[in-house]
């Protein structure tokens, strides 16, 4: 489903709004059924699955490269990468020694549950591990598509400004955690952290917030602690691995 067919009030030339809404609901309904199957499979495999979403350039891949490099000694890890074209991001992940599957969506603006289901089958066994799904860079379409993940993590960079949560409220409302990346640049771009958090909690009062820098590593200890908290009741460190 591309953005033009999204049921959230959009129109398509030559097609009635009612038809667009009906098609959109059919697509989302099918996606939700596959997402439920994905979720059941992830639970059976004792997997913790995160869906990372952001606008292009927020730093999701750089964040993941650092995170998987540092977490791979303690957890079984896998990554599913979503982009319209190229395998650049999957190659960056594989260079760390962590398995990654690239999904190219072509004209599509998001991953869907069927794409994730097929990619998951191509990964090695990750039982009692963590799967990171890096969605296509887009703050609109991915908000509507459940992939079977435990939760969405929205990444916002300081260079994007403070008002993204108000401009794209559905994404921030759907996310459990907001990572504010490039915090080392905040002073250079006059970024107002407290204002950004206030905007995010205006649309999602329960969203958690962490500040990080994928470049310097600032804030990653807190991120790993958050991941560990989510995993505590679901998965266990690899036997014999470093804590």
Buried (B, 14 or more C-beta within 10 A) or exposed (E): BEBEBBBEEEEEEEEEEEEBBEBBEEBBEBBBEBBEBBBEBBBEBBBBBBBBBBBEEBBBBBBBBBBBBBBBEBBBBBBBBBBBEEBEBBEBBBEBEBBBBBBBBEEBBBBBBBBBBEBBEEBEEBEBBBBBBBBBBBBBBBBBBBBBBBBBBBBBBBBBBBEBBEBBBBBBBBBBBBBBBBBBBBEEEEBBBEEBBEBBBEBBEEBBBBBBBBBEEBBBEEBBEBBBEBBEEBBEBBEEEEE
